Amino acid sequence: MSVVLHHHPQTRAANVVWLLEEVGCEYTLEYVDLKTGAQKSDTFKALNPMGKVPTLLDGDVVVAEVAAIGMYLADKYAAGRLAPALDAPERGAYLRWICYGPSVIEPGCMAKAAGWDFKPGSAGWGSYEEMLATIDVAVGEGPYLLGEQFTMADMLFGGTIGWMMQFGMLPKKSAWEAYVGRLEDRPARKKAREINAAIAAEQGL
Ligand SMILES: N[C@@H](CCC(=O)N[C@@H](CS)C(=O)NCC(=O)O)C(=O)O
């Protein structure tokens, strides 16, 4: 088995277990003990100099950053099913919403929560209010970001807004909760939760 996810069940890596379950490739999980600082060891930093999980290995290929891991897995193991074809018109929206999570929602929510002083016109994540309006457009009528087709973009974008609503960094709008609820109901999502919970229990977390 060549796919190995360097993982901790109480981090962003937990979401990657869901991505792997949806993609359906074989994989193993390698527990990274954040408490002992294993993520900052020389061995781990040789894979990911940021010293962060998730970090995924597929044979000799190393992929870090949740969004990159999701795009990689969908293109390699679920092309046409979880990722639109390279020449499909849906590819534009697909890539846009995948990038929107880490490049706008995450820093935008962090800036708001931490009370950062910045110029929205100069910061890549812009104003919080415009971000909320854009999330409204993305979620739209649903059921998924691309309409009827569930894709990797839903796991990445939906995972991010679900997490942010849970931690009070985004408002709990009913349309957004209904969208995230549809994602939570997916069997692969439920299986990933069980896997993460079992590892957390095993590790005494
Ligand atoms: N931008 C990264 C963020 C990864 C990240 O922040 N991971 C955290 C856990 S959620 C981590 O490994 N923290 C341990 C540390 O920095 O020491 C991604 O999207 O994968």
The ligand as an ORCA input file, in Angstrom:
! r2SCAN-3c Opt
* xyz 0 1
  N      -2.030     25.189      5.831
  C      -1.922     23.876      6.401
  C      -2.204     23.958      7.882
  C      -1.747     22.729      8.631
  C      -1.807     22.954     10.115
  O      -1.892     24.104     10.609
  N      -1.707     21.874     10.864
  C      -1.717     21.974     12.308
  C      -2.819     21.096     12.884
  S      -4.421     21.568     12.301
  C      -0.403     21.440     12.868
  O       0.192     20.524     12.338
  N       0.026     22.012     13.982
  C       1.192     21.566     14.693
  C       2.301     22.581     14.715
  O       2.274     23.544     13.957
  O       3.200     22.353     15.511
  C      -2.897     22.910      5.694
  O      -3.884     23.371      5.103
  O      -2.649     21.697      5.695
*
